[in-house]
Amino acid sequence: MPSIFQAFIFCTFTLGVTLAQDNTTTSNDNGDKMIGWVSPAPRRTTWSIIWSCMSIFIICSWKCVHLNIPSHEEAKGEWHTLRMHYLPDIPVWPKAPLWRKWTRKVLWMCCIALAPEVGVSIALREYIEAHKDLKKANKRRPKELKQKYTMTHAFYAQMGGIVIYDIPQSSTAKRGQEMMNRIDALEVPQCKMVTSLKDLDDMEVNISEHEIRDLSKADIITKTFAIIQCTWLTVQCSARSAQGYAISQLELSTLGFIFCAFIMHMLWWSKPFDLESRRVIPRLPQCGTLSRLQLFLSMDDLTEQFPGLSRARIGQQQFRDSFTIIDLIGGGSLADRLSSTALYLKLIGFSVIHLLAWNWEFPTPLIQNLWRLFNLGTAVVSILPVSVYVVWRVSERFESMGISFVAIIIVYALLRLGVLGLTFYCLSSMPERAYTTVDWLAWIPHFS
């Protein structure tokens, strides 16, 4: 019966769409014609180009940013509330910790959208560190334990998801005593936020990968939307180029962003997304009798004893380390070398992608020359840090190197902002064939 009912619904919907597409019209009492299905105009619009590109920037920057776990007070997300008699408290305004969490997320989204190559460098560094940590941890882990660590465990520890506390060996509980004084139970001399699996070598941690993934807020709907939009734009630009139709500078920039977003997503595939809770694990003493309260302390219990723990979190230190100029010949770890190399290659590559529009049609010759100048400038500025580092190794003037790096970052940011402004300005005047559509692309699912 359910299958028959579903078939009936499907046939009814199909019949309705078919009848709606019939161009036969009738007249009502007012003489207005009744029109059936109205398809969109067979040409692109400026707004459709902007929406298709901006939707990719927004959704991909949201899904690509895998931040570390916020502090405990930020994760609680408290609000200023309005209290009324006989009614529940009404949230009015978020408190400062919640504002910090939201601001951090938005700033990182803007950073990834404007400079996706930075996100690729950070993701690569975190992946290498997690993979190296995982490999060493599984070698040290006793063979009799069936559960092995995975990349999800390594990322979870790396992002500050595990907190361990030591129970004093002097702690005892009287026999037959069901509960213990809460203050005595919270006398924990040491509390530590884990940043690596090596911190758990002397402990038996039973956290399954499924438990960690269950805490992740990644959802299939936004991922599907991002995949559909990125696939459609990539296929559309390829088809338009093959048939000689023009594409906009905004679409070209979006293609470069899609490439970076794809790399970030692959590198962060096993990293939990948007986690806000931590696992609290006690480190058991070698001897002594423990109370139940000592074995089941929560983050709220620990923050009462250690107020500083409420504001503690693992920051994105890789962001700073990714800009560290190292001697690629004989210095730095593998993660340092690969992360820095990836950053500089993506800086140059992202500029080269924009240079594909070298001979495109622009609103004016001045805009075309500015486009060439700004993108050539970003490509040249991208390799300046290596040159400055070589000069510093010869002259050993650290102060001048620091000033040079700051100047390079400022110049690069200004050039990128200039390219961004020109990208949107070019939408004011584009060749007519940029608005011509490829007929068969209408059959590809997308939102525009």
Buried (B, 14 or more C-beta within 10 A) or exposed (E): EEEEEEEEEEEEEEEEEEEEEEEEEEEEEEEEEEEEEEEEEEEBEBEBBBBBBEBBBBBBBBBBBBBBBBBBBBBBBEEEEEEEEEEEEEEEEBBEBBEBBBEBBEEBBEBBBBBBBBBBBBBBBBBBBBBBBBEBBBEEBEEEEEEEBBBBBBBBBBBBBBBBBBBEEEBEBEEEEEEBEEEEBBEBEEBBBBBBBEBBEEEEBEBEBEEBBEBBEEEEEBBEBBBBBBBBBBBBBEBBEEEEBBBBBBBBBBBBBBBBBBBBBEBBEBBBBBBBEBBBBBBBBEEBEBBEBBEEBEBEBBBBBBEEBBEBBBEBEBBEBBBEBBEBEEEBEEBBBBBBBBBBBBBBBBBBBBBBBEEBEBBEEEBBEBBBEBBBBBBBBBEBBEEBBEBBEEEEEEEEBEEBBEEBEEBBBBBBEBBBEBBEBBBEEBEEEBBBBBEEEEEEEBEB
